[in-house]
């Protein structure tokens, strides 16, 4: 106003000068206002789902919107402890899904598990959604959906780990979902009183049923985010992979999964059954509770604090707890997982799976003599056959064979058994990989160890930069880019192949059991380690429910 007043006096030249100065000042003000508006964080529109409205947050580049800590089932507290997941209540106001939900109560997490949530709790049944912003306005977008199950031995893990962040996969035009599920004694306690009170006459497997409830949530709600409820790929690593193969076998998850990816894990036999019978677990758990607490009564156990239960269930001395894991319960799993696959009663869907080069390592420092002696003790008259596929003519050869056998015994044979069974009875394409990029390692693994268990996670999710302490090579980023494309192509149409990618041939007898080697030069090759798996299958004889 001051400039306008001054512009009305003085000579014509001075008036013109003041007018120009006023216009310049106005332009500066408008420009500053525009910058301030542009810099102000833009909030995405609320999304309406079955239980109420959700408000997410944009990622810094505003290409993805994240909804974190969304309840998908009621808090499993008090009388809902050790019961199947129950429907979550509706909320009246808009739920600001800005932060990850609490991770499920568990022992001290493994060193490589870094959580970004407030802490552990029994009240943990939440999930997260990452959706591309370009499709959020269209419910007809029908984007492919990938639902992730974390690993951790069914006793640890959480969906807030940076290495499992769904942002980067979502940038590829995929909706990514991850969920928390109950763990350990809270997620898998089988107990005779629980079986008696159950309408399905069963107990245990609550953590697996949590996963199914999250899949049902996706079926009911994912269209609101632009996702296709009929194109859901379930994927997981380690025990997450085991859970994927179990969900495929369960009648409870029928129709909820269109495709599956298992990374280093399956609910199949190794040197023993993956899941024991419910009755066996009930007896062991009852005896443990009597000794640990002086009572195995359900009323008493439900009134224990979560900390009291956790302490007793993870004791390292005194009354040692049994392994509280999934069971063959007659409900979620009507039979063992291998038997279900052998009968062709699993989901007949496309599958992609494989493992890493060095999933485990032998203990000690085996020599040719000690490894040969171990083979004779373990396999008796079949030791010669064992040593023909795990050679030990020198100490160096024996060390490598010992490491290979440790990996096979730990997780690779069970994963092979699952892929083998699915290829024979699944009625859909199977694609197998072998991951060995000469990885740079991380703070817990030296590069010389090769591709270790969990190594592929950051490559798949595009989160290599979470390994800030390690030097990531250009080839690692290239492999990560390729794996992200393979995985998301598979989620779109059941085939990992796409423009610019090395050809990935199916895993089938008619194609000479092709395996894609994920390394500096990805190439499909016939399975050159098949002899090891066939030998173990001949000994353990459970890979297809024999």
Secondary structure as the mmCIF struct_conf table of DSSP 4:
data_model
#
loop_
_struct_conf.conf_type_id
_struct_conf.id
_struct_conf.beg_label_comp_id
_struct_conf.beg_label_asym_id
_struct_conf.beg_label_seq_id
_struct_conf.end_label_comp_id
_struct_conf.end_label_asym_id
_struct_conf.end_label_seq_id
HELX_RH_AL_P HELX_RH_AL_P1 UNK A 2 UNK A 6
TURN_TY1_P TURN_TY1_P1 UNK A 7 UNK A 8
BEND BEND1 UNK A 9 UNK A 10
HELX_RH_AL_P HELX_RH_AL_P2 UNK A 12 UNK A 39
BEND BEND2 UNK A 40 UNK A 40
HELX_LH_PP_P HELX_LH_PP_P1 UNK A 41 UNK A 46
STRN STRN1 UNK A 47 UNK A 49
TURN_TY1_P TURN_TY1_P2 UNK A 50 UNK A 51
STRN STRN2 UNK A 52 UNK A 55
STRN STRN3 UNK A 57 UNK A 58
TURN_TY1_P TURN_TY1_P3 UNK A 60 UNK A 61
BEND BEND3 UNK A 62 UNK A 63
STRN STRN4 UNK A 64 UNK A 71
BEND BEND4 UNK A 73 UNK A 73
HELX_RH_3T_P HELX_RH_3T_P1 UNK A 78 UNK A 80
TURN_TY1_P TURN_TY1_P4 UNK A 81 UNK A 82
BEND BEND5 UNK A 83 UNK A 83
HELX_LH_PP_P HELX_LH_PP_P2 UNK A 87 UNK A 90
BEND BEND6 UNK A 92 UNK A 93
HELX_LH_PP_P HELX_LH_PP_P3 UNK A 94 UNK A 94
STRN STRN5 UNK A 95 UNK A 96
BEND BEND7 UNK A 99 UNK A 99
HELX_LH_PP_P HELX_LH_PP_P4 UNK A 100 UNK A 102
STRN STRN6 UNK A 103 UNK A 104
HELX_LH_PP_P HELX_LH_PP_P5 UNK A 105 UNK A 105
BEND BEND8 UNK A 107 UNK A 108
HELX_LH_PP_P HELX_LH_PP_P6 UNK A 109 UNK A 110
TURN_TY1_P TURN_TY1_P5 UNK A 111 UNK A 112
BEND BEND9 UNK A 117 UNK A 118
STRN STRN7 UNK A 120 UNK A 121
BEND BEND10 UNK A 122 UNK A 122
STRN STRN8 UNK A 126 UNK A 132
HELX_RH_3T_P HELX_RH_3T_P2 UNK A 133 UNK A 135
TURN_TY1_P TURN_TY1_P6 UNK A 136 UNK A 137
TURN_TY1_P TURN_TY1_P7 UNK A 139 UNK A 140
STRN STRN9 UNK A 143 UNK A 149
BEND BEND11 UNK A 152 UNK A 152
TURN_TY1_P TURN_TY1_P8 UNK A 153 UNK A 155
BEND BEND12 UNK A 156 UNK A 156
TURN_TY1_P TURN_TY1_P9 UNK A 159 UNK A 160
HELX_RH_3T_P HELX_RH_3T_P3 UNK A 162 UNK A 164
BEND BEND13 UNK A 166 UNK A 166
HELX_RH_AL_P HELX_RH_AL_P3 UNK A 167 UNK A 170
TURN_TY1_P TURN_TY1_P10 UNK A 171 UNK A 173
STRN STRN10 UNK A 175 UNK A 179
HELX_RH_AL_P HELX_RH_AL_P4 UNK A 184 UNK A 188
HELX_RH_AL_P HELX_RH_AL_P5 UNK A 192 UNK A 197
TURN_TY1_P TURN_TY1_P11 UNK A 199 UNK A 200
BEND BEND14 UNK A 201 UNK A 201
HELX_RH_AL_P HELX_RH_AL_P6 UNK A 206 UNK A 221
HELX_RH_3T_P HELX_RH_3T_P4 UNK A 222 UNK A 225
TURN_TY1_P TURN_TY1_P12 UNK A 226 UNK A 226
STRN STRN11 UNK A 227 UNK A 237
TURN_TY1_P TURN_TY1_P13 UNK A 238 UNK A 238
HELX_RH_AL_P HELX_RH_AL_P7 UNK A 239 UNK A 249
HELX_RH_3T_P HELX_RH_3T_P5 UNK A 251 UNK A 253
TURN_TY1_P TURN_TY1_P14 UNK A 254 UNK A 255
BEND BEND15 UNK A 256 UNK A 256
BEND BEND16 UNK A 258 UNK A 258
STRN STRN12 UNK A 259 UNK A 263
BEND BEND17 UNK A 264 UNK A 264
BEND BEND18 UNK A 267 UNK A 268
BEND BEND19 UNK A 270 UNK A 272
BEND BEND20 UNK A 274 UNK A 275
STRN STRN13 UNK A 276 UNK A 277
HELX_RH_AL_P HELX_RH_AL_P8 UNK A 278 UNK A 293
BEND BEND21 UNK A 294 UNK A 294
HELX_RH_AL_P HELX_RH_AL_P9 UNK A 298 UNK A 303
BEND BEND22 UNK A 304 UNK A 304
HELX_RH_AL_P HELX_RH_AL_P10 UNK A 306 UNK A 313
TURN_TY1_P TURN_TY1_P15 UNK A 314 UNK A 314
BEND BEND23 UNK A 316 UNK A 319
HELX_LH_PP_P HELX_LH_PP_P7 UNK A 320 UNK A 322
STRN STRN14 UNK A 327 UNK A 328
BEND BEND24 UNK A 330 UNK A 332
BEND BEND25 UNK A 334 UNK A 335
HELX_RH_AL_P HELX_RH_AL_P11 UNK A 337 UNK A 342
TURN_TY1_P TURN_TY1_P16 UNK A 343 UNK A 344
BEND BEND26 UNK A 346 UNK A 346
STRN STRN15 UNK A 350 UNK A 356
TURN_TY1_P TURN_TY1_P17 UNK A 357 UNK A 357
STRN STRN16 UNK A 358 UNK A 358
BEND BEND27 UNK A 359 UNK A 359
BEND BEND28 UNK A 363 UNK A 364
HELX_RH_AL_P HELX_RH_AL_P12 UNK A 368 UNK A 379
HELX_RH_3T_P HELX_RH_3T_P6 UNK A 380 UNK A 382
HELX_RH_AL_P HELX_RH_AL_P13 UNK A 383 UNK A 389
BEND BEND29 UNK A 390 UNK A 390
BEND BEND30 UNK A 393 UNK A 394
HELX_RH_AL_P HELX_RH_AL_P14 UNK A 395 UNK A 407
HELX_RH_PI_P HELX_RH_PI_P1 UNK A 408 UNK A 412
HELX_RH_AL_P HELX_RH_AL_P15 UNK A 413 UNK A 425
BEND BEND31 UNK A 426 UNK A 426
BEND BEND32 UNK A 428 UNK A 428
STRN STRN17 UNK A 430 UNK A 435
STRN STRN18 UNK A 442 UNK A 442
TURN_TY1_P TURN_TY1_P18 UNK A 443 UNK A 444
STRN STRN19 UNK A 445 UNK A 445
HELX_RH_3T_P HELX_RH_3T_P7 UNK A 447 UNK A 449
BEND BEND33 UNK A 451 UNK A 451
STRN STRN20 UNK A 452 UNK A 452
TURN_TY1_P TURN_TY1_P19 UNK A 453 UNK A 456
HELX_RH_AL_P HELX_RH_AL_P16 UNK A 457 UNK A 461
TURN_TY1_P TURN_TY1_P20 UNK A 462 UNK A 462
HELX_RH_3T_P HELX_RH_3T_P8 UNK A 464 UNK A 466
TURN_TY1_P TURN_TY1_P21 UNK A 468 UNK A 469
BEND BEND34 UNK A 470 UNK A 470
HELX_RH_AL_P HELX_RH_AL_P17 UNK A 474 UNK A 493
BEND BEND35 UNK A 494 UNK A 494
TURN_TY1_P TURN_TY1_P22 UNK A 499 UNK A 500
BEND BEND36 UNK A 501 UNK A 501
BEND BEND37 UNK A 508 UNK A 508
HELX_RH_3T_P HELX_RH_3T_P9 UNK A 509 UNK A 511
TURN_TY1_P TURN_TY1_P23 UNK A 512 UNK A 512
BEND BEND38 UNK A 513 UNK A 513
STRN STRN21 UNK A 514 UNK A 518
BEND BEND39 UNK A 519 UNK A 519
TURN_TY1_P TURN_TY1_P24 UNK A 520 UNK A 521
STRN STRN22 UNK A 523 UNK A 526
TURN_TY1_P TURN_TY1_P25 UNK A 528 UNK A 529
HELX_RH_AL_P HELX_RH_AL_P18 UNK A 530 UNK A 540
TURN_TY1_P TURN_TY1_P26 UNK A 543 UNK A 544
#
